[in-house]
Amino acid sequence: MFTRIVIAVLILAAPLAAAGPFDRVRTVIAEGLREENVASIAVAVGRDGKIVWEEGFGWADREKRIAATEHTMYSLASISKPVTATGLMILKHRGQLDLDRPVNDYLGDAKLMGRAGDARLATVRRVANHTSGLPLHYQFFHEDEPDRPPPMDETIRRYGNLVTPPGEKYEYSNLGYGILGYVVERLSGGAYEDFLREEVFLPLGLTRTSSGIGPRQESHHAVRYGADGLPIPFYDFDHRAASAIYSSAHDLVRFGMFHLKARLADQRQILPDSIIDEMQKPTTFGPGYGVGWNIVDRGGRRVVSHSGGMAGVVTLLSLYPEHNTAIVVLANSRTNLVSRVQEAIVEALLAPLAPRPAAGSPPAPEPLPGPLAGEWRGSVHTYAGEREIVLKFLPSGDVHARLGTQLWTLLNDARISNGYLTGRFRGDIGTGDAARRPYVLSVSLKQRGDVLNGAVTALSVPGRRAGNALTHWAELKKQ
């Protein structure tokens, strides 16, 4: 109760400058903070080359009673991707990088393995638009636990497997952007963090933006809170360029305005307009994704955006090029309030968005066992060695799975959709990385002639702390 009263006081005491078109948005925020027990929200809006609103609500740090402001540094999660992409495109502009060359050309001794296709077709562009064949991947390391992120070369050796042929499938991959950050580091000759600071943050006047939280920044960042309202111990990743950027609402809207080509007077032109356009050109099938940006059409209105979400984080940066408007909403708790606030801001400034089209019915799953009937036997390849895997497709439609000499178990939720067999089962994949969290094994396998191959992912069971998704290549043959 005390927290809710103080939040209300903070909101009522907020600057009068935010009055006017954003009154209803402030009401949405106030009600959402109370109803959902959200720690804080920070917003910023840029339009026609000016910041027209920026403000924080609630607590950046409940325990220390530090109020959130527009200058509080929030963990951005996947909004790190367009930031990393901006650094990448600076190198392209300087002639140091070709988006259509194999990403392996820019790596060291550790290379991507073309398990399901030719690794030479995994270009930088395909890594950037999530069609390279790299799989689902995330791995978190909490400060109060003994393990620390390995060097990127080691992460590539363990998980840099193309589990689908490059260009075949869109698969959102944090690992891909972690690798792109490593490319930035190798080509620039210095640390990724230093390159972003010198070539992106300082030229754009982003003084409350950094990769991770460094010395003297501890008091300026928003603590990440769990669903129980308690702080989550600080965590890091083995894909930092995909997830580790911190920024304030003030700084992030400035970043967005630069990508609208509406840069402020104190910002340098670090990229020409033609490269900004190239970043915002969708080059994927299915979801529109360019170089670091999602691109969609909402009721005739083009929206260039990226969101972020992980333990204690929900973030959204949306650009409306035809309206020269950038909107930032940041939270340090998991909540649906961020999207509601963004929609309220759009309604206040641009008139309501057309309703999102209803999701079409998913393709009807193909009946099991179908063409997979019988027994398939092969291996899951891990950095700790190969593990035998056997799948039995029974006439009843059930699928039984076994790893090594472990007990047979049911492949739960087994189905074939869009040509891929998916499902989950219990098993021990035998790696130290996977053992750091309780997990199940998730499969995504496609029949290609007489083989069934693709991904087996050690997927952490949901818990209070951020879990992991560690994907391994698997291939089986019909017996």
Secondary structure, 3 states (H helix, E strand, C coil): CHHHHHHHHHHHCCCHHHCCCCHHHHHHHHHHHHHHCCCEEEEEEEECCEEEEEEEEEEEECCCCEECCCCCEEECHHHHHHHHHHHHHHHHHCCCCCCCCEHHHHCCCCCCECCCCCHHHCEHHHHHCCCCCCCCCECEEECCCCCCCCCHHHHHHHHCECCCCCCCCCCCCHHHHHHHHHHHHHHHCCCHHHHHHHHHHCCCCCCCEEECCCCCCHHHECCCECCCCCECCCEEECCHHHHCEEECHHHHHHHHHHHCCCCCCCCCCCCCHHHHHHHCCCCCCCCCECCCCEEEEECCEEEEEEEEEECCEEEEEEEEHHHCEEEEEEECCCCCHHHHHHHHHHHHHHCCCCCCCCCCCCCCCECCCHHHCEEEEEEEEECCEEEEEEEEECCCCCEEEEECCCCCEECEEEEEECCEEEEEECCCCCCCCHHHCCEEEEEEEEEECCEEEEEEEEEECCCCCCCCEEEEEEEEEEC
